[in-house]
Amino acid sequence: PQANVHIWPGRSPEEKSQLMSGITEVLVGLGIPEHAVSVLVHEVPMDSWGEGGRPATEWCGAPPG
């Protein structure tokens, strides 16, 4: 399986690695072989991420980092 994760920019390589490891652990716990798990991290700018018709820059404040 492939897990696609969309996050705002600003996370360190270490944080993204921890995210990938954690998602992989969950899927392995469900019986999926580790080598079969793929995790893609997509960094989406806050002005390109909207909820309720408004970009995140309007309702979330400063990005992490």
Solvent accessible surface area in square Angstrom, and as a share of the most:
residue,aa,sasa,rsa
1,P,79,0.49
2,Q,109,0.48
3,A,23,0.18
4,N,75,0.38
5,V,29,0.17
6,H,100,0.44
7,I,28,0.14
8,W,46,0.16
9,P,51,0.32
10,G,40,0.39
11,R,104,0.38
12,S,38,0.25
13,P,101,0.64
14,E,113,0.51
15,E,79,0.36
16,K,43,0.18
17,S,59,0.38
18,Q,132,0.59
19,L,61,0.30
20,M,75,0.33
21,S,58,0.37
22,G,33,0.32
23,I,39,0.20
24,T,23,0.13
25,E,123,0.55
26,V,97,0.56
27,L,33,0.16
28,V,62,0.36
29,G,69,0.67
30,L,134,0.67
31,G,64,0.61
32,I,45,0.23
33,P,71,0.45
34,E,122,0.55
35,H,167,0.74
36,A,43,0.33
37,V,22,0.13
38,S,47,0.30
39,V,24,0.14
40,L,67,0.33
41,V,32,0.18
42,H,65,0.29
43,E,77,0.35
44,V,34,0.19
45,P,68,0.43
46,M,13,0.06
47,D,101,0.52
48,S,76,0.49
49,W,66,0.23
50,G,52,0.50
51,E,101,0.45
52,G,82,0.79
53,G,83,0.79
54,R,114,0.42
55,P,44,0.27
56,A,0,0.00
57,T,73,0.42
58,E,106,0.48
59,W,88,0.31
60,C,52,0.31
61,G,47,0.45
62,A,91,0.70
63,P,72,0.45
64,P,37,0.23
65,G,111,1.07
